[in-house]
Amino acid sequence: MKINGKDISKKHIIKYSLIFFILITVAIFFIHNQILKEIGYLIIISFLVSYTLKPFQTKLMDMGINKSISALILIGGIIFVVAGSLFVIIPYFMKDNLNIRNALNSIQNLIDVVYIKLKPAKNNDTTFYIISSNLYNKLNTVIQGLSVKICDAAVNLSGSLLYMIIVPIIVYYFLADGKLIKHGLLNLFPVKSRSSIVKIGCHVDKILGRYILSQLILSLFVGIVTFIILTLLKVDFPFILSLINAFFNIIPYFGPIFGAVPAIFMAFTNSPKTAVEVIICLYVLQQLEGNILCPKITGDSISMHPLTVIILLLLGGKIAGFIGMVAAVPLGAAIKVIYKDLNYYIF
């Protein structure tokens, strides 16, 4: 059989079809099986962390340090940073846990006041009253849910600690035995196609590495500037709120909105004026990050239509929640590169 003037044997077609079928089957099991989901999350997180550390490992190897030792140094450094951060964050979180719940109660009281003031509108505009009632009920549900989740976060810390133990181990093997993993995957393909597969892998590696590193740099910038803004405006819990904003900033389009909402709500507990100031400052920050810094740092590493990105985010969120939204865009970019390169090199 010939495709685009190139000979493709039936054996190759059957093999690629089988690989595709296996991947689809694994994806279906991943969606419906909780254990596989947990394993998948661990692998995705470890993969993202190892990709972030790869440039630093290359620098260490250029200095004459071998792969295994450089991987241990980097993981040791990450553990030290994470442990130090937890040492600072956990006492801060436990100390201010009651204050956060009080702040949430203040927000709920503010919502109650606004709702009471809107009640007279029932006689004038029934539709507006119904909409405001639904909004009031939803906001109350969200606030009450947050209060419960704050307590649950402290209780479920042991589950997060398990992730913190397993992820560095997987990251180590990704960094130290990366070549062995690549060779194992390469053996799935015919000998004649392997040089092309290596080129495709290098292309994907370059795209993913640039995207992940650039997103982390941008999120760090957003987190630092958010902390400065909230501190200057005297909004409570600037450190936690800036972490939330930086964390969500990893997700394109939707992330900055999700990340800004807690800071805006907290600013409302000070005054509506403070909330407006926070909205303006965060809007300016996102415009600066999205229109000036992002194009310079990220460049054309993804080059995907905004509608495609939004669809990928919705699919990722539906399949795997927050982790799915984080992984959706780089995964989509990788699939796009693989498809183009397969057509060029093989088909």
Buried (B, 14 or more C-beta within 10 A) or exposed (E): EEEEEEEBEEEBEEBBEEEEEEEEEEEEEBBEEEEBBEEBBBEBBBBBBBBBBBEBBEEBBEEEBEBEEBBBBBBEEBEEEEEEEBEEEEEEBEEBBEEBBEBBEBBBEBBEEEBEEBEEEEEEEEEEBEEBBEBBEEBBEBBEEBBEEBEEEEEEEEEEEEBBEBBBEBBBBBBBBBEEEBEEEBEEBEEEBBEBBBEBBEBBBEBBBBBBBBBBBBBEBBBEBBBBBBEEBEBBBBBBBBBBBBBBBBBBEBBBEBBBBBBBBBBBBBEEEBBEBBBEBBEEBBEBBBEEBBEEBBEEBBEBEEEBBBEBBBBBBEBBEBBBBBBBBBBBBBEBBBEEBBEEBBE
